[in-house]
């Protein structure tokens, strides 16, 4: 049993320093994102929740995309660099932490970069237009008894074109607690290296209404950070 004095927290996010990561070869079936390339209905309740969550396969397990969560600016860094915003794809896993019974999660992290010459995908523009028209309605407290707002978005349009290159590590949730309290260390993180470029005019309200500002990078301590690319 690890004593409290020797415990090294495994908190998220972190600074992903490529030179300090370990190169591993992972089979193609290690991570298989099976989202249908079509709009899927859902609702806003702080995050965007899918009514019929699409599937991902991770380490041989089925993990369905429960919700999408937005941070501005990015929480993770790559070699000390942050990005305009970061979207997290949150998937409950069909396993729990034996000692506590807490739910484990797979979270996919995608970085977004603003580029005036870029064309923004339709689903990202749908979210931005929604926040522009309803800046306060993602909050349940603001809605009162009103039903959660509905929309349909294509989750594939938030992913990079190349999902085969990523960092992989074990960590924690990054919300709702911030730096004063440790979060449950129940997350298998996959952070993609390829950026999704968007036109800044198309995401101004999306960034402004991002559910949470970035938590500062946490210490890595004795953790191994993996990468599956050269």
N, C-alpha and C positions, 0 to 999 in steps of 0.2 A: 504494500500500500504506500502511495506517495504521501509524504508528510506535507503539511500546509506550508512549511518554510521552504520546501524545495519545489513547490508547484510553479510551473511556468505557464501563464495564461496563453490561450490560443484564441486571441481576439481578432476581429476584422473591422475595417479593411487593413491592408498592408501595402507597403511599397514593394512592388515586384521587381527586384533587381535581377536582370537576366543572368548576369555573370555569376550570381550566387545560387542559381537554381540548378536542379539535376535533370539532365536530359534522359528521357525514358521513351521507349517505343511502346505504344499502346495500340491494340487492334482496333480496326474500324468500328467494331460493334461495342467498344467501350462506352462511347457516347453516340447515340442515334436519335437525332431530333426528328420526330415524326409529325410535326404540326402540319395540318392540311393548309395548302396555299390558297386560302380563301378567308373572307371575313367571318369572324366568330362573334356571337353576341355575348354581352357581358354588362356589368354595371360598375359604377363608381362607389366605393365606400372607403375613402382614404386612398386605397390602391384601386387598380382596375381588375376586377374578378371576372373570370370566364364562366359562363353558365354551364357549358359542356367542355371541361378542361381537356385540351389535346395532350397527346402522349409524347413522352421522351423515354428512351431506354438508357439506363445508366448502370454500369457494373452488373448487367444481367437483370436489373430490376426495372419494373415499370414505374414511371414517375410522371404524374400528370401536372400540367402547367396550371396552377391555381390562380396566380395573379402576377401582375406586372407592377413594379415599384420604381419610382423615378427619383434621382438625386441630381442636384445641381450645386456645385460642380461635381466632377467624378469623385468617388470615395477612394477607389484604388488608384495608385500611381504606378507607372512603369518607368523604371530607372529615374525616379524622382519627378516625372512629368505627370501633371494632371490633365484632364480633358474637360470639354464644355459641359457635358453631363453624362450620366451613367444610368442605364436601365438594368434592373435586376428581374430575372425570370424565376419565380419562386415555385419550386416543386416539392410538396411533401413526399417523403420516401416511405415505403411500406415497412419500415423498421423503426424501433425506438431505442433510446439510450437505456441499457439494462438497469443501471443503478437508479435512475430517476424516473423512467417511463416517459421522458420527454420525446416529442416527435423530432425525427431527423429530417433534414431538408437537403435537396440539391438546389443550388442557386447559380444560374448563368449570368455573368456580368458582361455587358456590352458597352463600349465607349462610343461617344458621339462627338464629332468635330464639326464646327461650323465652317462652311466654305460658300462664299457668295456665288460661285460658279456651279454649285451642286444642285441637283434636282432632288427634292424631298419626296419620300414615298407617300402614297395616299393615306395610309393608316396613321402615320405620324402627323400629317396635316389635319386629319380628323380629330385627333386628340388635342392638337393645338387650337383648332377652331372651337372645340367644346369648352376648353378652359377660358378662351377669350369671351365666350358668351355666358359662361357660368363660373366666374372666378371663385365663388364661395361654396359651390354646391358639392364639392368632393368631401366636405366635412359633415359628418353625421350630426354634430352639434348644431351646425348652421342650418341643416335641413329640417330639424325638428322631427315631426311625424311624417314628412313627405317621403315617398318611396325613393330609393336610390336611382339616380339618373342612368339611363340605358344608352348603349352604343354598340357598334359592331366594328371590330378591327381585325386585321390579318396579322397574327404574331410573326409570321415569316418576314414581314416587311420591316421589322425591328432588328433582324439578325444581320450580321455581316455576310457578304457573299461567300466567304471561306470560313467555315466553322471547324475546320480540321486542325487549326493551330491555336493552342490555348495553354494557359498556366493552370495548375491544379494544386489545391492545398486544402487543409482542414482548418476551419475557423468557427466564427460565431455569426449570429445575427448582428446587424449594425444599428438596428432600431428596435424598439422605441427608446431604449436607454442610450445614453451618450457616454461621455468620458468618466462620469462620476461612478458608474456602476458597470460591473462586468456583465456581458450578455451571455445567454446560454450558448455553449460551444457545441453546436449541433448541426453545423452546416458543412457540406462538401461543396467547395467553391470551384467553379470552372470560369475562368476569365479569358475571353477571346482577345487575340492580339490585333486582329484587323478592325479598323475604325469604320463606323458608319458615318458618312458625310451628309450633312443637311444644310439647306439654305437658312441662314440666320433669320430671315424674314418669316420663315415658316415655323419657327420654334420659339419665338419670343415669349408667347403666353404659356407655352408648355414649360419652359424653364422657370418662369416667374411663379407658376403654380406647382412646381415640383414639391412632392410631399415632404421631403426632408433635405435640409442642407447636409453637406458632406461631413461625416465623422472623420476626425484626423486619423492618419495611419497609426496602427498599433505595433508594438514590438513583436518581432518574429520569434525571438528566443531560440529554442532548440528545434523548431519545426523544420521539416523538409519541404521545400517548394519545388514542385516538378514542372517541367515543360515538355511538350511532345514534338518539338521542332528544333532545327539547328539554329 
